[in-house]
Amino acid sequence: MKIRISDQSLRIRLSTDEAMALEKGAIITSTLRLNTIDVFAVELKTWHLTIGEVHSGQNKLIVSIPQDAAEKLVREPQFIFLSEQGAETQTPLSLEVEIDLQKVK
């Protein structure tokens, strides 16, 4: 899983194998090392709602996408799941999840 966080956007790129595991209900986790001591985990999982949601816990960012979006990632070439979530600032958080096409063979 590749993760890009900038301003009010979060972009996640999955390998095909990760997308297939996500479709089957697995939680995909990636750990980002911030410095020599601090680590930050990002968890991607599916859930029953039709919108995406991002929330944070202690040293963790939890991203939930709809089950049907996970299925489309596997079955529909070049499908990108897009969602916006309200934020404390006036700019909403933008969430994007896609297959890493550079790794698809």
KACOR-V625292 format. One record per backbone hydrogen bond with DSSP energy under -1.0 kcal/mol. CO is the residue of the C=O (numbers start at 1). NH is the residue of the N-H. Records with the same first field share a line. If there is no record, write none. Layout:
CO->NH + NH
This chain:
2->13
4->11
6->9
8->94
9->6
10->96
11->4
12->98
13->2
14->100
15->19
16->20
17->21
18->22
19->23
20->24
21->26
22->25
28->44
30->42
32->40
38->34 + 35
40->32
41->61
42->30
43->63
44->28
45->65
47->67
53->64
55->62
57->60
59->41
60->57
61->43
62->55
63->45
64->53
65->47
66->70
67->71
68->72
69->73
70->74
71->75
72->76
76->79
81->97
83->95
85->93
93->85
94->10
95->83
96->12
97->81
98->14
99->101
100->103
